[in-house]
């Protein structure tokens, strides 16, 4: 054991004022007898210890006030008229009306034997109950009418939403078709581009062949010139006839290569132009469909708003017409006449 445990044991063994002021570890002190207890057993001991001690002045005053209130409540007795009225109004529908219908003479004698103030209060309560029932009936009817109008509006909204959903499905299908068409045109454009690249490669090869043939032709022409010079000197032209034929054939081959390259280039340019035109047409059709879908939705929203608020329908239509006119009309701004302005305005 450590020093703190030893001090705790000594404090428990020593009676008197010393044990009252010692703070034990894990222990709680009772506020009445000032003894140490565990946290679990302290509430039980406090209740028992307080029951053994005499009550304080505040507790005695509170107990006397509670007794006075209880005596006042117990001494209050309802009158016979109140009890009869309470019983009659509570069981009027289930007991009194059935008995009046079944035994009218006996119930008439019973009603005649009742005091006048009781009958008066019964009649007043019945009238008030009937008024409350009528008011509740009117409120319930107004609520039913409001709910029916709301239900009709909700049904109209549901029908409009269904039509909008159908139109959206149709537009989505058309847009899907246009997307397939655009994908097909894109694939055709890709194939055309690949064909163009292959044609460009072939054109480069043909150009290389043409350049090589031109170089060869230049070499042959230089050789022919030299031979012609020699033949002119020696008057021997028969030897150079094959060389002339070879030069002519090379020139014809060069001309054919140029014609073929020009023809292929024109074909590829025509294919690219047709693919571009088809793609532009598909994109314009897609934009038209989306624009028509937006216009239809806008018109449906306008009709829905006009149905919901019939008094504001004319103002909404006029505002929508003015907004469409402002959107489609051109706006012209007057050029400012400031002398020191350096803004390059276009000529009007």
Secondary structure, 3 states (H helix, E strand, C coil): CCHHHHHHHHHHHCCCCCCCCCCCCCCEECCCCCCEECCCCHHHHHHHHHHHCCCCHHHHHHHHHHHHHHHHHHHCCCCHHHHHHHHHHHCHHHHHHHHHHHCHHHHHHHHHHCCHHHHHHHHHHHHHHHHHHHHHHHHHHHHHHHHHHHHHHHHHHHHHHHHHHHHHHHHHHHHHHHHHHHHHHHHHHHHHHHHHHHHHHHHHHHHHHHHHHHHHHHHHHHHHHHHHHHHHHHCCCHHHHHHHHHHHHHHHHHHHHHHHHHHHHHHHHHHHHHHHHHHHHHHHHHHHHHHHHHHHHHHHHHHHHHHHCCCCHHHHHHHHHHHHHHHHCCCCCCCCCCCCCCCCCCCC
